[in-house]
Amino acid sequence: MVFPTILLGTLIACTLACIFHFWRGGGFKWLVFDTLLAIAGFWLGHLIADLAKWKLLMLGSLNLGGALIGALLLMIGGYWLSMASVDQDQKN
């Protein structure tokens, strides 16, 4: 994989994180958290899809379908886990 592909994938993941953060809301801390989760999920999804030989929305050598699914799953999981910690704080 060449550097422009890595740069494009990271840019797509950051854009997805910004859209998710705009929908969810929150401060700067949550924007950074969402961005890190999106980048990690994007590249993990790409790697898993590549190893499983899934060809979904290929963009050059980038498996965009698997990467987007991975990023969304990790961001939704992080959102769900952050809601659980907020519920615990409100009970105390």
Secondary structure, DSSP 8 states (H G I E B T S, - for coil): --HHHHHHHHHHHHHHHHHHHHHH---HHHHHHHHHHHHHHHHHHHHHHHHTT--SSEETTEEHHHHHHHHHHHHHHHHHHHHHHHHHHHH-
